[in-house]
Amino acid sequence: MKKRIVLIGMMGCGKTTIGRHLSNILELDLIDSDKLIEKDCNKKISTIFKDYGEEYFRKKEEKVILNTIKKNKNSYVLALGGGSFLNKKIQKIILDNTISFWLNTNLNLIYKRCKKSKNRPLLNKDNNNDLKKTIRNLSKIRNPEYSKANFKIDANESPEKICKKILLKIKDIN
């Protein structure tokens, strides 16, 4: 059985880190949607947001992710950007063609991981004085969409423990 695994969740929840561990364990390619967008635009995500705005970024994100899933029929682990799964076209193709995992992470842990990052455009706006409030508000909007994933994984533990949980779910599918 082909395993096309997609990791979704808030920025800072560990999608890329877990994806790296999981892809190594399963001996699959790791695809990071943000890296694909950066390669496609030849710019960092933060620069794309600054130069062209969020709407441009979301259109580019949709194109890159839809093309990746449509064209890549091999097994892989795909780490999505935090806002990708809100897009209904992206959500549908993921739910129809992959095994999706929501890495549900405590907001305090997300805050701790994101507070020093300069590479998260939605958190680095000039008027963003209350990072915890911004993370909480994004979470309220995004969690109902994330909950549509095939599986919800508590991601407040080590990458090894999180990967074990995912592997057990995958095993149950086979």
N, C-alpha and C positions, 0 to 999 in steps of 0.2 A: 504494500500500500504506500502510495506517495504521501509524504508528510509535508504539507505546506502550512507552517505554523506562523501565526501572526501575534505579536505582542502589542497590546494597547494599554494606555493609561496616561496619567498626568505626567507632565514634564518632571524629571527628577525621581520617577518611581523605579527606575532601574531597567528600562526596556533594552537599552544597548548592552549594559553589563550582563543582564540575564541572557540576552540573545547570544552574546559571545560565549558564555559558559555552555548554553544549551546547544549551540551549533557545534562546539568542540565535542561534547558528549555524543551527539547524534551523527557527527561527521557530515554536517550539512553546511552549505554556504550561509553566511550571515549577510542579509541585505538590510541596510539602514536607510530608511526613506529620506531622512534629512541629508545624509551623505550623497545620495543620488541627486537630490535637488541642487545641492551645492556644486556637484560635478557638472550637472546640466547647465547651470547658470554661471559657472566659474566664479562663484562668490560665496562667502559665508552666509548662513541664514540671517544673521543679524544685519548684514549689509544689504541683503535682498529686501528685508523689511524697511530699512532706513531709506534705500534708494527708490523702491517701487511701491512699498506699502503692503499691508496684510492681504488685501484682495488679490493682488498680483501673485503673491506667494501661494495663496490657497488654490488658485487656478493651476499654477505650476505643479503644486503638490498633487492635485487631482490627476493631472495628466501623467505624471511620473508613476504614481502608485497604480493607477488603472493599467497602464502599459506594462508595468512590471508583473502584475498578477496575470494579465491576459497572455503575455508572451512567454513567461517563464513557467513551463509545465513540470520542471524538476522539483524535487523536494528542497525546501529551504526554511530558514527562520527569518522572518521579516519584522524588524523593529520599526514601528510607526512613530511619527511625530505626535505630540500630545493632542493636537487638535484635529488630526486627520480623520478619526473615526466619527466625527460630527457630520462630515460630508456624507449625504445619503447614498451617492453613487459608490463611494469608497466602501461605506458600510455594507451595502448590498453585495458587492463583488466579494468582499471578505467573508461574509456570512454564507454565501452560496458556494464558495470555492476553497475555503481554508478552514483550519482549526484555530479559533481565536481565543486568546487568553487575556483577560483584564488583570493587570498587576495592580491590585488595590493596595495602596500604601497610605499609612498614617500621614495626615497633613503636616504634623510637626516634623516628621522625618523628611518630607518633601521640602519644607521650609529650610531645614538644616542643610540639605544638599544644594539648594538653589540660591541661598542668600548671597553667596560670593560670586556667583556665575555672571559673567557679562555676555554670555551667548544665548540668552533667553529673551527674545525681543518683547514678549508680552509681559515680562516681569521687569524689564529695564526701561520702561517709559519714564520720561522726565518727571511726570507728575505722580509717580508711584511711590508714595511715602510709607504706605503700610503694606509691606510684602505679604504678611500673613493674611490680611484681609483679601488681597488680590488672589492669592492661592485658594482661599476658602470660596470666593465667588466663582472662580473658574471651575472648581470642583463641583459646586452646586449645579452649574450648567452642564458640565461634562459627564458626571457620574451616571445620570439616567441613560445616556447614550452608551457609555462603557458597559453598563449592566446588560446590554444586548449581546455581548460576546458569548461564545459557547461556554466558557468557563471563567469563573472569578477565582483568583488566587490571592491569598493573603500574602503580601510581598513586604512584610516588615522584618524579615529574617535574612540570613546570609544567602548569597546567590546559590550556594550549593543546596541549601534546604528548599529554596524556591524551585530550583530545577528538578529536585526529587518530586515535588508536588506535581509539576507539569508532566514529568515522565510517567507518573502513575495515571494521570488522566489520559495521556496518549495511549498507554498500554491497555486501558479499559476500552478504548475505541477499536483497537485491532482485533 
